[in-house]
């Protein structure tokens, strides 16, 4: 039922039932993840007597409808009578319901053009939008996310792509593995030649990628050794921001300054492109920060990289040859440096092979969903369904009552633009 007028969503009246729905993913191709597993939904309904959890019917979800029914969770087609709607990916414009509270990854905070219409409609329909990506603690640390799983699948796909490009081995697709354990058994079979692999980033995504590389028994070396030495075995290095950025005025690198004012720095990544065979791009990228390399640099003879697993998947972002996202169904494409264009995958030795799937965790959806739901249950839902004493929900609320919330007013120019 709808909340009575004047009721605080996060502090409902004593006899008022709050209805929370796990919505069906509408964005195509279908995302199989879900915010809460059947066991977690059951636990939530028991923990909050005034919260009724329901699930919208879905033929694509990694946890079938019958698993929710067996857990005692109602499965229904319509969710118009629900107050809070939990999804994963962006909700198609035509599926947005007026006046609701939505939680999903909106992909609007970087002013992504492809989601402008969605944000415009959210404002028009007086929807309260809470973005998972902005759920943080008081120190700015993210509380929920699929980063580790993106890194795991991204690194695995990068190795899979290398095997495909050079006809070295033929691994099962990650999406064909039931869970992480099966994926681990699959990649334990891999024997790589003495190639050099660079991983950018120091967060959860990079951590997931490194988890796979270490699981394959690939040796880790320091950046300086990676540049200067030759090895008789496959090696990888982890590159943090300070390893490939230089202050424009010649001063020392300052981590806090870089994250706040990245335009004060230039990329110093060429020293790695000359020795790297496989790049796993796993570092968060600020649009105001320098790109790793330019398209002109790709054309140089000393540019050695042949395969890029762009886990970040910022279109024409930190990796300028990521011109589009790939898909689980079609995971690879080639980048033709001469034409600066996308072309048929694995079609020419002069091309770069790109893996840029934008929903990598969806290849291990059950594991990824369980981990995500655990984070929600522990770090977010107590504040969503109770008192937001730490302003966790407030900080992540992008829109409310038809307006952009404090901290997100910078999106107004983005909203005002017309496609």
C-alpha positions in Angstrom: 0.0 0.0 0.0 1.1 3.6 -0.5 2.3 5.6 2.5 -0.2 8.1 4.0 0.5 11.7 3.1 3.0 13.3 5.4 4.7 10.0 6.3 8.5 9.9 6.4 9.5 7.2 4.0 12.4 6.1 6.2 10.4 6.4 9.4 6.9 5.0 8.6 4.0 5.3 10.9 3.7 2.5 13.5 0.9 0.7 11.6 2.0 1.5 8.1 3.4 -1.3 6.0 6.3 -0.3 3.7 6.4 -2.3 0.5 9.8 -2.9 -1.1 10.2 -4.5 -4.5 13.1 -6.2 -6.4 12.3 -5.0 -9.9 12.8 -6.8 -13.2 15.8 -5.5 -15.1 14.5 -3.7 -18.2 17.7 -2.5 -19.9 18.8 -4.6 -22.8 20.7 -6.9 -23.0 19.1 -8.4 -19.9 21.1 -8.1 -16.7 20.7 -11.3 -14.6 21.8 -9.7 -11.3 19.5 -8.8 -8.4 19.9 -6.6 -5.3 18.9 -9.3 -2.8 19.0 -13.1 -3.0 15.9 -15.2 -1.9 17.6 -15.9 1.4 18.5 -12.2 2.0 14.9 -11.1 1.0 13.5 -13.6 3.6 16.0 -12.3 6.2 15.0 -8.7 5.5 11.3 -9.4 5.8 11.9 -11.1 9.2 14.2 -8.4 10.5 11.7 -5.5 9.6 8.2 -6.5 10.6 6.7 -3.5 8.9 8.5 -4.1 5.6 6.9 -6.4 3.0 9.4 -7.6 0.3 8.0 -8.6 -3.1 9.7 -9.6 -6.3 8.7 -8.6 -9.8 8.4 -11.6 -12.2 11.5 -12.2 -14.3 12.5 -14.9 -16.8 16.1 -13.7 -16.9 17.1 -13.2 -13.2 19.9 -15.5 -12.0 17.6 -16.6 -9.1 14.4 -17.9 -10.6 11.0 -16.8 -9.4 10.4 -20.1 -7.8 13.4 -19.7 -5.4 11.8 -16.5 -4.0 8.4 -18.2 -3.7 10.0 -21.1 -1.9 11.6 -18.5 0.5 8.2 -17.1 1.3 8.6 -14.0 -0.9 5.6 -12.9 -3.0 6.2 -12.9 -6.7 4.1 -10.5 -8.8 3.9 -8.9 -12.2 3.1 -5.3 -11.2 5.0 -3.2 -8.6 2.9 0.0 -8.8 1.7 -0.6 -5.2 5.3 -0.6 -3.9 7.1 2.3 -2.2 10.8 1.4 -2.7 12.1 -0.2 -5.9 15.5 -1.9 -6.0 17.1 -2.6 -9.3 20.6 -2.9 -10.7 21.0 -1.1 -14.1 19.3 2.0 -15.4 15.5 1.8 -15.6 14.2 2.4 -19.1 12.3 5.7 -19.3 9.0 4.1 -20.2 9.1 1.8 -17.2 9.7 4.6 -14.5 6.8 4.9 -12.1 5.8 8.3 -10.7 6.5 9.2 -7.1 8.5 6.1 -6.2 11.9 5.8 -4.5 14.4 4.0 -6.8 17.8 2.6 -6.0 20.0 1.6 -9.0 23.2 2.5 -10.7 22.0 5.5 -12.7 25.3 6.3 -14.5 24.4 10.0 -14.6 26.9 11.6 -12.2 29.5 12.0 -15.0 26.8 13.6 -17.2 26.7 10.5 -19.5 24.7 11.6 -22.5 22.9 8.3 -23.0 21.1 8.7 -19.7 20.1 12.3 -19.9 16.5 11.5 -21.0 16.2 9.1 -18.1 17.2 11.7 -15.5 14.9 14.3 -17.1 12.0 11.8 -16.8 13.0 11.0 -13.2 12.7 14.7 -12.3 9.5 15.1 -14.2 7.9 12.2 -12.4 9.0 13.3 -8.9 11.0 10.2 -8.3 13.5 10.0 -5.5 16.6 8.5 -7.0 19.2 7.0 -4.7 22.4 6.0 -6.6 24.3 2.9 -5.4 27.5 4.5 -6.6 27.1 7.4 -4.2 26.3 5.4 -1.1 29.4 6.2 1.0 30.6 6.5 4.5 31.7 9.7 6.1 35.1 9.4 4.6 33.8 8.9 1.1 34.4 5.2 0.9 31.8 3.3 -1.1 29.6 1.0 0.8 28.2 -1.2 -2.0 29.3 -2.2 -5.4 30.2 -5.0 -7.8 33.8 -3.8 -8.3 35.6 -7.0 -7.2 33.4 -9.1 -9.5 34.0 -6.7 -12.4 37.7 -7.1 -11.8 37.6 -10.9 -11.5 35.6 -11.4 -14.7 37.4 -8.6 -16.6 40.9 -10.1 -15.9 39.6 -13.6 -16.8 38.2 -12.2 -20.0 41.4 -10.4 -20.8 43.3 -13.7 -20.5 40.6 -15.5 -22.5 41.0 -12.8 -25.2 44.8 -13.3 -25.3 44.3 -17.0 -25.8 41.9 -16.4 -28.6 44.0 -13.8 -30.3 47.1 -16.0 -30.3 45.5 -19.4 -30.5 47.1 -20.5 -27.3 44.2 -22.0 -25.4 40.4 -22.1 -25.4 38.8 -21.4 -22.0 35.1 -21.6 -21.1 33.4 -18.3 -21.1 32.9 -16.9 -17.6 29.2 -16.7 -18.3 29.2 -20.5 -18.8 30.6 -21.1 -15.3 28.1 -21.6 -12.6 30.0 -19.8 -9.9 33.4 -18.5 -8.9 34.7 -21.9 -7.9 34.1 -23.2 -11.4 35.8 -20.2 -12.9 38.8 -20.7 -10.6 39.1 -24.3 -11.8 39.0 -23.1 -15.4 41.7 -20.4 -15.1 44.0 -22.7 -13.1 44.6 -24.6 -16.4 46.1 -21.6 -18.1 49.8 -21.5 -19.0 50.9 -18.2 -20.4 54.0 -17.4 -22.4 56.4 -14.8 -20.9 54.2 -11.8 -21.5 53.8 -8.6 -19.4 50.5 -7.6 -18.0 49.7 -4.2 -16.5 46.8 -3.6 -14.2 45.8 0.0 -13.4 44.0 1.0 -10.2 44.1 0.4 -6.5 40.5 -0.2 -5.6 38.1 -3.2 -5.5 38.2 -3.6 -9.3 41.9 -3.9 -9.5 41.9 -6.1 -6.4 39.5 -8.5 -8.2 41.7 -8.5 -11.3 44.8 -9.2 -9.2 43.0 -12.0 -7.4 42.7 -13.8 -10.8 46.3 -13.2 -11.9 47.6 -14.5 -8.6 45.2 -17.4 -8.8 46.9 -18.3 -12.1 50.3 -18.2 -10.3 51.4 -15.2 -12.4 54.3 -13.4 -10.7 53.9 -9.8 -9.5 56.7 -7.4 -10.0 57.2 -3.7 -9.1 56.6 -1.1 -11.9 60.3 -0.2 -12.2 61.3 -3.9 -12.7 58.4 -4.3 -15.1 59.8 -1.5 -17.3 63.5 -2.4 -17.1 63.7 -6.1 -17.0 62.9 -9.1 -19.3 61.4 -12.2 -17.8 61.3 -15.9 -18.7 57.8 -16.1 -17.3 54.5 -14.2 -17.4 54.5 -11.3 -15.0 52.1 -8.5 -14.0 52.5 -5.2 -12.2 49.9 -3.0 -10.5 50.0 0.7 -11.5 48.6 3.3 -9.1 48.0 6.9 -10.1 51.4 8.0 -8.8 53.1 5.5 -11.2 51.8 7.1 -14.4 51.0 10.8 -13.6 53.3 13.8 -13.5 52.5 17.2 -12.1 52.5 19.7 -14.9 54.6 22.2 -13.0 57.2 19.6 -12.2 56.2 19.3 -8.5 55.8 16.1 -6.5 52.7 13.9 -7.0 50.1 14.5 -4.3 47.4 11.8 -4.1 44.7 14.1 -2.5 45.5 16.9 -4.9 45.3 14.5 -7.9 41.9 13.2 -6.9 40.6 16.7 -6.3 42.3 18.5 -9.2 43.4 15.9 -11.8 43.8 18.6 -14.5 47.0 19.7 -12.8 48.6 16.4 -14.0 49.7 14.9 -17.3 49.8 11.2 -18.1 53.2 9.5 -18.0 52.0 6.1 -19.3 54.1 5.8 -22.5 56.9 4.1 -20.6 54.4 1.2 -19.9 52.9 1.1 -23.4 56.4 0.3 -24.7 56.7 -2.9 -22.6 53.1 -4.1 -21.9 51.4 -6.9 -23.9 48.1 -7.0 -22.1 46.5 -4.0 -20.3 43.8 -4.5 -17.7 42.3 -1.0 -17.2 40.7 -1.1 -13.7 41.2 2.4 -12.4 38.4 4.8 -11.8 38.6 7.7 -14.2 37.6 11.3 -13.7 36.7 13.0 -17.0 38.9 15.9 -16.0 41.9 13.6 -15.7 44.4 12.9 -18.5 43.8 9.8 -20.6 46.3 7.0 -20.5 47.5 7.5 -24.0 46.3 9.1 -27.2 45.2 7.6 -30.5 48.3 9.0 -32.1 50.5 7.2 -29.6 48.8 3.9 -30.6 50.0 4.4 -34.1 53.7 4.5 -33.0 55.9 1.5 -33.7 56.9 1.3 -30.0 53.3 0.9 -28.8 53.4 -2.8 -27.8 49.9 -3.4 -26.3 47.9 -5.9 -28.3 45.0 -6.8 -26.0 43.1 -4.4 -23.7 40.6 -5.5 -21.1 38.9 -2.2 -20.3 37.0 -3.1 -17.1 36.2 0.6 -16.5 34.4 0.8 -19.9 34.4 4.6 -20.1 33.5 5.2 -23.7 36.3 7.3 -25.3 37.6 7.8 -21.7 40.8 6.8 -20.1 41.4 4.3 -22.9 40.8 6.3 -26.1 40.4 3.2 -28.3 37.4 2.0 -26.3 34.9 3.4 -28.8 31.9 1.4 -27.6 30.9 -1.2 -25.0 31.0 -4.8 -26.0 28.5 -7.4 -24.7 28.6 -10.8 -23.1 27.2 -12.2 -26.4 29.9 -10.3 -28.4 32.7 -9.7 -26.0 35.4 -8.5 -28.3 36.1 -6.0 -31.1 39.2 -4.8 -32.8 40.4 -1.2 -32.9 42.1 -0.3 -36.2 44.7 2.3 -35.4 45.1 3.6 -38.9 41.4 4.2 -39.4 40.8 5.0 -35.7 37.7 2.8 -35.9 36.1 -0.3 -34.6 36.4 -3.4 -36.8 35.9 -7.2 -36.8 37.5 -8.9 -33.8 40.7 -10.8 -34.3 40.9 -9.7 -37.9 44.4 -8.2 -38.3 47.6 -8.5 -36.3 48.0 -4.7 -36.6 44.8 -4.1 -34.6 44.3 -3.9 -30.9 41.8 -6.4 -29.5 39.4 -4.7 -27.0 37.2 -6.4 -24.3 34.9 -3.7 -22.9 31.8 -5.4 -21.5 29.9 -2.9 -19.4 28.2 -5.4 -17.1 31.0 -7.9 -16.3 29.6 -9.0 -12.9 26.6 -10.3 -14.8 28.8 -13.2 -16.0 28.9 -14.5 -12.4 25.5 -13.2 -11.4 24.7 -15.4 -8.4 28.0 -14.9 -6.6 28.0 -11.2 -7.4 24.3 -10.7 -6.3 24.9 -12.5 -3.0 27.9 -10.3 -2.2 26.1 -7.1 -3.2 23.0 -8.1 -1.2 25.2 -8.7 1.9 26.7 -5.2 1.6 23.2 -3.7 1.2 21.9 -5.6 4.3 24.9 -4.6 6.4 25.6 -1.0 5.4 22.6 0.6 3.7 19.2 -0.9 4.5 19.3 -0.1 8.2 19.6 3.6 7.2 17.1 3.3 4.3 14.5 1.6 6.5 15.3 3.3 9.7 16.9 6.6 10.8 19.5 8.0 8.4 21.7 9.0 11.3 24.9 9.0 9.2 23.4 10.8 6.2 24.3 7.7 4.0 21.0 7.9 2.1 21.0 11.7 2.0 24.4 11.8 0.3 23.4 9.3 -2.3 20.0 10.9 -3.1 20.4 12.6 -6.5 16.8 13.8 -7.0 13.8 14.3 -4.8 10.4 16.1 -5.3 11.3 17.0 -8.9 14.6 18.7 -8.0 18.3 17.9 -8.0 19.5 17.5 -4.4 22.3 19.3 -2.7 25.6 18.2 -4.1 24.1 17.3 -7.5 23.1 20.8 -8.7 26.0 20.6 -11.2 23.8 18.2 -13.2 21.3 21.0 -14.0 23.1 22.0 -17.2 23.2 18.4 -18.2 19.5 18.0 -17.5 18.7 21.2 -19.5 20.4 20.0 -22.6 18.3 18.4 -25.4 19.5 15.5 -27.5 
